[in-house]
């Protein structure tokens, strides 16, 4: 098979098994790339296969998804209550069930709160502020069905990206960029790519799995999840259209990419991300990213490492079992947290002046930067913390195209929003606290706002 098919193991070159090992890397990885990363034009616009399939399942199941979601959240709460209070052996001694259900009292309370909000919204009882169309109903009828089906498909299909060598291949190709520029492993580039063309949710799921499997330190996982799980192209198109900026889309997206890259360079080097520990996930052996030996090119080393990873997959049933575990972990661990935190954030945004008050300091800043209609734009600078689409909703009535352009760019580059991404991050095993998310949101706003405003002045 020639030297091209050899890898270094314990200082010796060992020939790969056969050409079938290459196919074991290429075929599943190629299917994963197509499903998660190749956009195409559907009847409702540009999307990726996983998102399209999720939408088809949504259409098929229709109105049954919200009650199914509430049932899943209820099962999560009941299971967690039994695990925390009674600690039965069948849960405590089972690694997966113990990790899924035996949570601390804070997360048990959060899951219970998510169930309360979900039930109130589904049955339309109790305080209207919880189940109104802009709070609980927005989550359980619009967001939850998307998360439910996306988690279902992504949970089963993520092993195609994770288990067959694609990350190892990308890691070798891009380690010379990711390490010096972002102080991250080369494999993190795939998280960014999956988010960029797919969805930030998928990026978080990828990051969480790699962190739990020992490929990221706490610092790396936190940085990747809050810096590289970027908003999808599809969502940026929706925001641009909603704010009537269709003719400026190229300018808008280029600005988002540039400001996002600047934030990605700065954020890992300042607190709170820079203070995260460089240790791996607790209880899991950390897998240090290997440097490329001098006698290997990045592509050749990446291929060898990818084939080596692919060779470890000897059982289809094990991959399926892992997929089922992924789905249950996301459904029962994340959905109740998104419902609890998302509803709380939206109620605060919709029924209290909190975000208007918090946004007041941005009014003189925007006025100093000569942004038209600064007073109207000020609250959009912070309301995105509750939900990323809220700035577009509030800013849609602003007459100045320049101001709408700034709102569109800033809201997308902020990344952290509690109705989805924030809930996902807090509900995951990633080492990120609510305080971290607040600081990261504000820092990203402070970093990207001047860049966006400067470019907006040039364009307009």
C-alpha positions in Angstrom: 0.0 0.0 0.0 3.1 2.2 0.0 4.2 4.8 2.6 1.1 6.8 2.0 -0.9 4.3 4.0 1.4 4.1 7.0 0.9 5.7 10.4 3.2 6.3 13.4 2.4 4.3 16.4 4.8 4.2 19.4 7.6 5.4 17.2 7.1 2.8 14.5 5.4 2.9 11.1 2.6 0.4 11.0 0.8 -0.3 7.7 -3.0 0.4 7.6 -5.1 -2.7 7.4 -6.6 -2.3 3.9 -8.3 0.0 1.4 -11.5 -0.8 3.2 -10.2 1.1 6.2 -10.0 4.2 4.0 -13.5 3.6 2.8 -14.6 3.3 6.4 -13.3 6.9 6.9 -14.4 8.4 3.6 -17.9 7.1 3.2 -19.4 7.9 6.6 -17.5 11.2 6.8 -18.7 12.2 3.3 -22.3 11.3 4.3 -21.9 13.4 7.5 -20.5 16.4 5.5 -23.4 16.2 3.0 -26.0 16.0 5.8 -24.6 18.7 8.1 -22.6 21.1 5.9 -23.8 21.2 2.3 -26.5 23.9 1.8 -29.1 23.5 -0.9 -32.1 25.5 -2.2 -35.3 24.1 -0.8 -38.8 25.4 -1.4 -38.5 27.6 1.8 -35.0 28.9 1.0 -31.4 27.8 1.6 -31.0 25.0 4.2 -29.0 21.9 4.9 -30.2 18.3 4.7 -30.5 17.7 8.5 -32.5 20.9 8.9 -34.7 20.0 5.9 -35.4 16.5 7.2 -36.2 17.9 10.6 -38.7 20.3 9.0 -40.3 17.4 7.1 -40.7 15.4 10.4 -42.2 18.6 11.9 -44.7 18.8 9.1 -45.5 15.1 9.5 -46.0 15.1 13.2 -47.5 18.6 13.3 -49.4 19.5 16.4 -48.4 16.3 18.2 -44.9 17.6 18.9 -45.7 20.1 21.7 -47.5 17.5 23.9 -44.8 14.9 23.1 -42.2 17.5 24.2 -44.1 18.2 27.5 -44.2 14.4 28.1 -40.4 14.1 27.5 -39.8 17.0 29.9 -42.1 15.4 32.5 -40.2 12.1 32.2 -37.0 14.0 32.7 -38.3 15.6 35.9 -39.8 12.4 37.3 -36.6 10.5 36.6 -34.4 13.2 38.0 -36.6 13.4 41.2 -36.3 9.7 41.7 -32.6 9.7 41.1 -31.8 12.7 43.4 -34.2 11.7 46.3 -34.2 7.9 46.3 -31.0 7.1 44.5 -32.0 3.6 43.2 -29.2 1.3 42.2 -30.4 0.8 38.7 -29.8 4.5 38.1 -26.7 5.2 40.3 -24.8 2.2 39.0 -25.6 2.9 35.3 -23.1 5.4 33.9 -25.5 6.9 31.3 -28.6 7.1 33.6 -26.6 8.5 36.5 -25.1 11.2 34.3 -28.5 12.0 32.8 -30.8 12.0 35.8 -28.7 12.4 39.0 -28.3 16.1 38.8 -27.7 18.7 41.5 -30.7 20.4 43.2 -30.3 23.6 41.1 -30.7 21.7 37.8 -33.5 19.6 39.3 -35.3 22.8 40.2 -34.7 24.2 36.7 -36.0 21.1 35.0 -39.1 21.3 37.3 -39.6 24.9 36.4 -39.3 24.0 32.7 -42.1 21.5 33.2 -44.3 24.0 34.9 -43.9 26.6 32.1 -44.4 23.9 29.4 -47.6 22.6 31.0 -49.0 26.1 31.6 -48.3 27.0 28.0 -49.7 23.8 26.5 -53.0 23.9 28.4 -53.3 27.7 28.4 -53.8 28.0 32.1 -52.3 30.3 34.8 -50.6 33.6 34.2 -51.0 34.8 30.6 -47.5 36.3 30.7 -46.1 32.8 30.7 -48.1 31.3 27.9 -48.5 34.4 25.6 -47.5 34.2 22.0 -44.3 36.1 22.6 -43.2 34.0 25.6 -44.0 30.4 26.4 -46.0 29.9 23.2 -43.1 31.1 21.1 -40.9 28.4 22.7 -43.2 25.5 22.8 -44.9 25.9 19.4 -42.0 27.4 17.4 -38.7 26.6 19.0 -39.3 23.3 20.8 -40.5 21.4 17.6 -37.4 22.5 15.8 -35.1 21.4 18.7 -37.1 18.2 19.2 -36.6 17.0 15.6 -33.1 18.5 15.2 -32.0 16.7 18.4 -33.5 13.5 17.1 -31.7 13.6 13.8 -28.5 15.2 15.0 -28.2 12.7 17.9 -28.3 9.7 15.6 -26.2 11.3 12.8 -23.5 13.1 14.8 -21.4 9.9 15.0 -20.8 10.3 11.2 -18.9 13.5 12.0 -17.3 12.4 15.2 -16.5 8.7 15.0 -15.0 8.1 11.6 -12.0 10.4 11.4 -13.3 13.6 9.9 -12.3 15.7 13.0 -8.8 14.1 13.0 -8.4 15.0 9.3 -9.6 18.6 9.7 -7.6 19.0 12.8 -4.3 18.1 11.0 -5.1 20.4 8.1 -6.0 23.4 10.2 -3.9 23.0 13.4 -1.4 25.6 12.1 -4.2 28.2 11.9 -6.3 27.4 14.9 -3.5 27.0 17.4 -1.6 30.3 16.9 -4.6 32.5 16.0 -7.3 31.1 18.4 -5.3 28.9 20.7 -7.6 26.0 19.9 -7.2 22.5 18.5 -7.4 22.2 14.7 -10.5 19.9 15.1 -12.5 22.9 16.4 -12.6 24.3 12.9 -15.2 21.7 12.1 -17.5 22.9 14.9 -17.4 26.4 13.3 -18.1 25.1 9.8 -21.0 23.0 11.0 -22.5 26.0 12.8 -21.8 28.4 9.9 -23.6 26.4 7.2 -26.0 24.5 9.5 -26.9 25.9 12.9 -25.3 27.1 16.1 -27.2 24.3 18.0 -25.3 21.7 16.0 -22.0 23.4 16.9 -22.9 23.2 20.6 -23.8 19.6 20.3 -20.5 18.8 18.5 -18.5 20.7 21.1 -20.3 19.0 24.0 -19.7 15.6 22.7 -16.0 16.3 22.0 -15.6 17.8 25.5 -17.2 14.8 27.2 -15.1 12.4 25.1 -11.8 14.1 26.3 -10.8 16.1 23.1 -11.2 19.6 24.6 -10.0 21.2 27.8 -12.6 23.2 29.9 -11.1 26.4 28.4 -11.2 25.1 24.8 -14.7 23.8 25.2 -16.0 27.1 26.6 -14.2 29.1 23.9 -15.5 27.0 21.0 -19.1 26.9 22.3 -19.4 30.6 22.9 -17.2 31.9 20.0 -17.4 29.4 17.2 -21.0 28.1 17.5 -22.0 30.9 15.1 -25.4 31.7 13.6 -26.2 29.9 10.5 -26.4 31.5 7.1 -30.1 30.7 7.0 -30.8 32.7 10.1 -28.8 35.7 8.9 -30.9 35.7 5.7 -34.1 35.7 7.8 -32.9 38.7 9.9 -31.8 40.7 6.8 -35.2 40.1 5.1 -37.1 41.0 8.3 -35.3 44.3 8.6 -35.7 45.0 4.9 -32.0 44.8 4.2 -32.1 42.3 1.3 -30.1 44.5 -1.1 -27.3 44.9 1.5 -27.0 41.2 2.3 -23.5 40.8 1.0 -22.3 43.9 2.9 -24.2 42.7 6.0 -22.8 39.1 5.9 -19.3 40.3 5.2 -19.5 42.6 8.2 -20.8 39.8 10.5 -18.0 37.5 9.4 -15.3 40.2 9.9 -16.6 41.4 13.3 -17.1 37.8 14.4 -13.5 36.9 13.5 -12.2 39.9 15.5 -14.2 38.8 18.5 -13.0 35.2 18.0 -9.4 36.4 18.3 -9.9 38.6 21.3 -12.4 36.7 23.5 -10.3 33.6 24.2 -7.5 36.0 25.5 -9.6 37.9 28.1 -11.7 36.8 31.1 -13.9 34.9 31.7 -12.8 32.5 28.9 -9.0 33.0 29.5 -9.5 31.9 33.1 -11.0 28.6 32.4 -9.0 25.6 33.4 -6.9 23.8 30.8 -8.0 20.4 32.2 -10.2 17.9 30.6 -13.8 16.7 31.4 -13.8 15.3 34.9 -13.4 11.5 35.0 -12.4 11.2 31.3 -8.9 10.8 30.0 -7.8 13.9 28.1 -6.6 13.2 24.6 -3.8 15.7 23.7 -3.8 16.8 20.1 -0.6 15.4 18.5 1.8 17.7 16.7 2.4 16.7 13.0 5.7 14.8 12.7 8.2 16.6 10.4 8.3 13.7 7.9 4.5 14.0 7.3 2.6 16.6 5.4 -0.6 17.9 7.2 -2.9 16.1 4.7 -1.0 12.8 4.9 -0.9 12.9 8.7 -4.5 13.8 8.9 -5.5 10.9 6.6 -3.5 8.5 8.7 -5.0 9.7 11.9 -8.5 9.6 10.3 -8.1 6.0 9.2 -6.8 5.1 12.6 -9.9 6.6 14.2 -12.2 4.9 11.6 -10.6 1.5 12.4 -11.9 1.7 16.0 -15.5 1.5 14.8 -16.1 -2.3 14.6 -19.8 -2.5 15.6 -22.8 -0.8 14.0 -24.9 -1.6 17.0 -22.5 0.4 19.2 -22.9 3.5 16.9 -26.7 3.1 17.1 -26.5 2.8 20.9 -24.4 5.9 21.1 -26.9 7.7 18.8 -29.9 6.8 21.1 -27.9 8.0 24.1 -27.2 11.3 22.3 -30.9 11.8 21.6 -32.1 11.0 25.2 -29.3 13.2 26.6 -30.5 16.2 24.5 -34.2 15.6 24.9 -34.2 15.0 28.7 -31.2 17.1 29.6 -31.6 20.2 27.4 -35.3 20.7 26.5 -36.5 21.4 30.1 -33.6 23.9 30.6 -34.3 25.7 27.4 -38.0 26.0 28.4 -37.2 27.2 31.9 -34.5 29.8 31.0 -36.0 30.8 27.7 -39.5 31.5 29.1 -38.0 33.5 32.0 -35.9 35.6 29.7 -38.8 36.3 27.3 -41.2 37.2 30.1 -38.6 39.7 31.4 -38.1 41.1 27.9 -41.8 41.3 27.1 -43.4 42.4 30.4 -40.8 44.4 32.3 -38.6 47.5 31.4 -35.5 45.6 32.5 -33.9 45.5 29.0 -35.0 49.1 28.2 -33.3 50.2 31.5 -30.2 48.1 30.8 -30.0 49.5 27.3 -30.0 53.1 28.4 -26.2 53.4 28.7 -25.9 52.5 25.0 -28.0 55.5 24.0 -25.2 58.1 24.5 -22.7 55.6 23.1 -24.7 55.2 19.9 -25.3 59.0 19.8 -21.6 59.6 20.1 -21.0 57.2 17.2 -23.5 59.3 15.2 -26.0 56.4 14.8 -29.4 57.7 13.7 -32.4 57.1 16.1 -30.0 56.1 18.9 -32.7 56.1 21.6 -34.8 53.6 19.7 -31.8 51.4 18.9 -30.3 51.4 22.4 -32.5 48.7 23.9 -31.9 46.4 20.9 -28.2 46.2 22.0 -29.2 44.1 25.1 -32.6 42.6 24.4 -30.9 40.0 22.2 -29.7 38.4 25.4 -33.3 37.1 25.8 -33.8 36.0 22.2 -31.7 36.7 19.1 -34.7 37.7 16.9 -36.0 40.3 19.4 -33.6 43.1 18.2 -34.9 42.6 14.7 -38.5 42.7 15.9 -38.0 45.9 17.9 -35.8 47.5 15.3 -38.0 46.8 12.3 -39.9 50.0 12.9 -36.7 52.2 12.7 -36.6 54.3 9.6 -32.8 54.6 9.2 -31.4 51.8 7.0 -28.0 52.4 8.6 -29.4 51.8 12.1 -31.3 48.7 11.0 -28.1 47.5 9.4 -26.2 48.0 12.7 -28.9 46.2 14.7 -28.9 43.3 12.3 -25.1 42.9 12.5 -24.7 43.3 16.2 -27.6 41.0 17.1 -26.0 38.2 15.1 -22.5 38.6 16.3 -23.5 38.6 20.0 -24.2 34.9 19.7 -25.4 34.4 23.3 -29.2 34.4 23.7 -31.1 32.6 26.5 -34.2 31.4 24.6 -32.0 28.8 22.8 -28.2 29.0 22.8 -28.0 30.1 26.5 -30.3 27.3 27.6 -28.4 24.8 25.5 -25.1 25.8 27.0 -26.4 25.9 30.6 -28.2 22.6 30.1 -25.1 20.9 28.7 -22.0 19.6 30.6 -19.9 22.5 29.3 -18.1 24.5 32.0 -20.1 27.7 31.4 -22.2 29.5 34.1 -24.9 32.1 33.7 -22.5 34.8 34.9 -20.1 33.7 32.2 -22.9 34.1 29.6 -23.8 37.6 30.8 -20.1 38.7 30.6 -19.5 37.1 27.2 -22.6 38.7 25.8 -21.6 42.2 27.0 -18.0 41.8 25.9 -19.0 40.6 22.4 -21.3 43.6 22.1 -18.5 46.0 23.2 -16.0 44.4 20.8 -18.3 44.1 17.7 -20.4 47.3 18.0 -17.6 49.8 17.1 -16.5 47.6 14.1 -20.1 47.3 12.8 -20.7 51.1 13.2 -17.5 52.0 11.4 -18.4 49.7 8.5 -22.0 51.0 8.5 -20.7 54.6 8.2 -18.5 53.6 5.2 -21.5 51.8 3.5 -24.1 54.4 4.2 
